[in-house]
Amino acid sequence: MDITKRFDRLLGIYFYLQSKPVVKAQELADKFDMSLRTVYRDIRSLLHAGVPIVGEAGIGYSLMSTYKIPPIRFSEQEALSFGVAEKLMRHYLDKEMGEHFSSALRKMKGMLRFAEKEHVADLESKVLINKQKNFINEKVPAALATLFESMVKKRQVKLTYKALESDLQERHIEVIGVFQEDQFWYFMAYCHLRKAVRQFRLDRIVDIHLTEKRYTQQLEPLHVYLEQRRKNQEKQIVRIRTSREMARYMYWDRQYFGFVSEEMKDDGVEMLFHTANIHHFARWILMFADDVKVLEPSFLKEMMRDVLQRAIANL
């Protein structure tokens, strides 16, 4: 076996263990693309090298809390990644979280060699993030930071929230997790007002505060609720046909409307969608209506005609 490759993997396992309180063997196998047998062998190698790893069947591996080795130098590729990291995070994080990330990144940059710092600075000046959409709630700059703090400290959050169907509502919630979808930040939480787990959107928060009240619910991990939501959403099959030229303009947004596949035809491109919201799909596809033919379902055509008629009436 390539000695250098194995050494890099052993070092990677060490730093992965250092980054988490407990790591299961299967997690290491998935992370480093190896068998469980190889995981056990590599753990034994680290133990023989004097790394104090504590392991228990069914629990996982962890490093003794007092054990550290001096930080190693970043590779050239790792150092250059700093050049775009801060700009990307500024795009996706709110003001407070962005400032925390920038502070942490500055400390990491301080470990770079002088030449690497010059390369990173040069790259930063040549990277521009075209912010066409706000992923964050600029009116509540600490929203994400408050949600993250809530999850870490297991303390309830008090929200003033703007729901679509009502005026402002005050909610007390226990945050389960945060995720991004369809160009928005969302979070799943147990709502004490509704006595159930609900999904919220970050940009609809009007005010947010971390309270002293502790969590009261035994909640599942975020992925459990997302999977349950996916199963509960009835998907509508949609087939359309358009020209190859128009298909190019649809390429970037189609993923947000349930795009599944496309097939090249003599007279253009046929696309298949599984959409959970046919009304949103109808309004999106109207942007390309002069060069799109709906193959199925037939009621989508009627829906589009109705929207167009109402639009014409308002002109």
N, C-alpha and C positions, 0 to 999 in steps of 0.2 A: 504493500500500500504506500502511496505517496506520503512521506513523513511530514512534509510541509503542510499538506492538506489536513492531515490528522491533527497536527499541532494547532493550526488555525481553528479547527472545530473545537478542540479542547478549550482553547482560549475563549471562543465564542460561548461555550457552555458555561464557563466560569462567570463571564460578564452577565450572561442571562440570569444565572442564579443570584448574582449580586444585585440585579435590578428588581427582584421580586422577593416577597417574604417566603413563599412556598411555591415550588414548581413540581408538577407531576411528571413522571417518566414519559407518558404519552405526549405531553405537551412538548417535551424536548425532542421526541421522535418526530413530531409533526414539524417543529421549527427547523430542525437541521436535516430533515428528509432522511431518516435512518430508522433501522429496526429497534425494537425495545432491547433486544439482545446487545446491540451495539451501544445503546444508552447505558446499560448496566456496566458494560466493559469500560466505557469512557469515565463513568463515575468512579469506578475502582481505580483507574489510572490517576485521576485527580487526587483521590484519597492517598494513594501510594506516594504522590508527589508532595504530600503534606498539606493539602487544602482541606480544612476542617468542615466537611459536609455532613450534615445530620439528615438521616433518612428514616422513614417509617412506612411500612407497607400500607397502602391505601390512603396515605396522607400526602407524601411527596418529599422532595429534597429541599434543604435550605442551608445557607451558610451561617456559621456562627456570627452573631451580630458584631463582634469586636474584630473580626478578621477583614483586613483590607490589603490590597497591594497598590503600590504607587500607580497613578494613571499613566497609560501608555499614549504615545503620540497618535494623532489621527492620521489616517491615510490621506493621500492627495485628493481622492474622490470624496471622502468624507468631509474634508475641509472645504472643498468647493461647494458641497451641498448647503453649507451655511449661507452661501451667496443668494440663494433663492428662498431659503426656509422662512426667514423673517417676513419677506414680502408676501409669501403665500399665507402665513398665519395672520398677518394684518388683514388679509382679505376675508378670512374665514372666522376669525375670533372677534369678540367685542373688545372695547377699548381696554378694560381692566385686564382681561386675560392676555391681550396682545402685549401690554406693558410688562406683565410677568414673564411672558415668553421672551421678549426682547432682552430683559435683564438676565435671564438664564443663558441666553445665547451669547451675550457679551462676555459672560464668565467663561464660556466654552471657547470663544474666540481668543481669549487671553492666553490660552494654552498653545496656540499655534505659533509656529516659527515665523520670523519676520517676513520671509519670502511668501509663505502661505497667506499671511494677512494681506499682503499686497495683491495676491491673486484673487482672494475673496472680495476685496474692495473693488478691484477692477471688474469682476463679474457682476457684482451688485449694481454697478452703474450701467450695465448693459441688459438688465432684466427689468421689464415693465409688465405689471399685472394690470390688464384692462378690466377695471371693476365695472362691469355692465349691470350688476345687480348686487344689492346689499343682502348678504346672508345673515346679517346681525340686526339687532334692534338698537339703533343709534340713540334713541330717546331714553333707553335704560342701559347705560354702558356697562353695568356690573351684573347683568342678568346671567350670563354663562358662568361667571365666577361664583355667583351666589348658588347656582344649581350644583356646581361641582363641590363647593364647600358643604352644602347640605348632604350630599351623598357620602362624603368622607366622614363627617361628624354625626351623621344619623339624626339630624335635627330638621324639624318641619319648616316649610317655607310658607310665608303669607303672600299671596298674589292679589293684585288687582288686574283682572283679565277681561279682555274684550272678545266675547264670543260672537260668532256670526249672527246668531239668531236672537241676540239680546243686547241689553245695555251692559255697562260695566258690572262685573261681579267680583266679590271678594271670595277667594278660595284659600283653604289651608290644605297643603299637599305634602306627601312624602315622595320624594323624587326617586325613581327607579333607574332611569338612564336617559342619556341624551343621544340623538342621532340626527343625521342630515339626510334629507330625501327631497327630491323634486325642487331643488334650489332653495330649500328652507331648512332652518334648524327646528327640530321638534324635541319634545321630551315626554316620556311616559311617567305617570305618577299616580299614586293613590290619592283620590280627591275625597276629603272628609265631607264636603257638601253633597256629592253624589253617592257617597258610600261605595265607591267602585274605582277601578283603575281606569284612567282616562288619558287620552293623548292631547297635548297642548302644543301650540306653535309659538316660537320665541318672539316673533315680531308683533304678537298680539298682547304681550305683557305691557301694562301701563305702569305698574309699580311692583317692586319685589323686595322682600326683607327676610332675612334668616331669623327664626324665632328661637327661643330657649326650649321649646317643647321637643321631646324625643320622639322618634318613630314608634308607632304602636302596632304596625302591621308586619306580618311575616310575608315578605314579598319575594316573588321569583326573579331570576335574572332577566335583564332586558330582552334577550333573544327569545325567551319563552313567550312573552307578550307579543312580540313582533311576528313570530311564527303563527300564533293564534289569530292575530289580525289578518295575516295573509290568507289563512284558511277560510276565514269568515267572509272575505271579500269575493263576491261572485264576479268572475271575469267574463266580459262580453267579447266574443270573437268578431274581429273586424278585418275585412280584406278590401284593399284599395289598389287602384292602378294609376300610375302617373308616368310622365315622360322622364327620361334619364336626366335631363337638365333640371327639372323640378325636384327630382329625388335628391340632388345635391344640396338644395336649400333646406330640405327636410331632415337631413342627416343628423345635425347636432341636437335637435330638440326631440326627435322621435323616441328616444330612450325614456323620456319622461311620460310617455303616453302608452306604454306597454308594448313597444316594438319587440317582435319575436324573430322574424326572418324576412328575407327578400329573395325574389327570383326574377332573373332577367328574362324578358319576353321580347318578341320581335317588335312589338309596338310600345315598349317601355319597361317599367319595373312594377312588379306586383309585390305588395307588402302585406304581411300578416301581423296583426296586433291582438293582444289580449289586454283589454283595458278595463279597469275597475270603475271608471267614471265616464260613461258614454257622453254625458253632457259636456264635460271638459274637452273630450276628444272632438266633438262636433264643432266647438268654437275654434279649436286649434286648426282643424283641417280646413276650415273656411278661409284661412290665410292663403291657401293654395287652390281654392275652389275652381279657378279658371282652367286648371290643368290636372284635375284629379277626378277620377271616376270611382264611386263607391260600388263595390261588387256585393258586399254584404256587411251588415244586415240591411234590409230594405227600409226599416223604420229610421235608420240614421239619415237617409235622404230626406225624409219628412221633417226630421228634427232640424236639419240644416236649412231647409226651405222656410221653416217657421222663424228661425233666427234672422234670416235674410229679409223676410217680409217685415218683421218688426223694426229692423234696422232702416229699411227704406222708408217706413212710415215716420221715422224720427228725423229724416233728412229735411 
